[in-house]
Amino acid sequence: MVVASLRALAACSPASTAPESDAGPIPTPPPGPPEEAADVQVLRVVDSDTIDGTVERVRYIGIDTPEVNARCADEATRLNQDLLGDSQVRLVPDEENRHVYGRILRYVYVGNIHLNLELAKRGVAGVLSIPPNTRHADSFKEAVATARAGGIGCLWDPAGLAAEARARASATPTPTERLLVTRFRANAAGLDQENLNDEYVAIVNLGPDLEIGGWTVRDRADHTYVFPAYTWPTGVELRLHTGSGTDCGTVLTYIYED
């Protein structure tokens, strides 16, 4: 879950005092040694594609479900909960054990039900194929295509899609071509968990003033920052940090729970 706010303009910054350096590519962790499948008890359903097991938090591989507060998010989470029940689950790895934020990546099975695939079949998940974890990518694509063609599930319900299309048509166009990423520091100095504020992206608005309340920034690990109500002046650079701190003016903090 992402928690953030934009407060009044003032001179402040995130807690980190680490020096800036040039941005680097998004770090990809080594896959590590292959792990065996394991049976675990689910302690808590976090959302539609994440659970807390007896060891740590697990992210489902290969599917993309609605973010919190998005259309169909509640329906997807409820279905995930219903399919899981109180049973133990079997966690099966692919090529990588973890994603860039350290969370375990797994295919989840309840008895003979492949839960990742079932969510796609039921119309509450899309496809999210990130190599090298693509063992079931073709099955996920086929399931999503079938659900979409048949109007199955909340994501592909014709009435819901029509309402979403009307909302988009009436919304102010988002001139993303006028935004420029000027700096991108993907790897903090030292240990990431001790210096998260040293990871950030800086974006400048090259177009007219923009009302960006509700806009989002999303990374490939499914963390999403939702901008609060804010008028982004032309020529102003916003810097979005990962970690903890106080949002202030053009310095924002992207806080997430793992």
Steps between C-alpha positions, in 0.01 A plus 500: 500500500630843412458787745601854409394861520603836359530777756547876475807646332790535741868420529518134593614167362492126574693372797796372300808719470684270258674684215351498153660306218422424140207275435558141405284229343228329699686238704408141423581259781677175415256209482688314772501125541178322401264443790267207551123523518371539855170457681411789732204629697357833386491744790343797320373603158667836431322574172405334174847368416693504828483283812686471828626145554650346809844623398450831315298687237441338161421667166319297231701460180373587154175687568405863544202572724332836574674734742334601826207738435502420127198353324462129585763507779250394769351228280844359420606497865176328607543232235859443608379461859220263401728277294762485774259420781673361809708244313869462470644603167788370293748766388690421181791718380601591147851613402535785750425459867433871566425824319698824526337594831584168661154347508467128425355419155291185468230311317237417761300178505199411715459128453487455123406864434772721358392821670692739272333345197158479664496875571573560132226258393250669732559839343668687787860489377698598194838373386831626641785309335844596631786279378639266607188405702282405203440127539119536482483822298323340203234347726441835668469677164250243376293519819484881490412503130218251557361691798516830312329360190222352714449804723588284801574655837513854630784616275322401179139569598353698206313746721809570709717545193247738347489711817879509512517609136251783564704618799818503295333685215386777733831528684762763421759354262832419665786645294757242603714591198575833673651335809868419512685272742812697580660283767449142611691353793394135517754367747559663837843520651568222748223266612169589334286431807713739704506778242179484294480878473808493278291342222300753296375613163488867392250618238460847351182644346588651162140585409233725650397487865343163581245385756646160591284386792432129448786448255721201578860387472539125491806279497540151360469351849142637523567776753286800409517863614174695464548876484277705729331819378779720364557755223830421330641824357677501168877461525487357855675175585337257743717249681339178625696309764453146628505469877368723777491871565283807464354603165578863442463713191667322213655227716268201543538176690377168369425283804416134461448200725668169419 
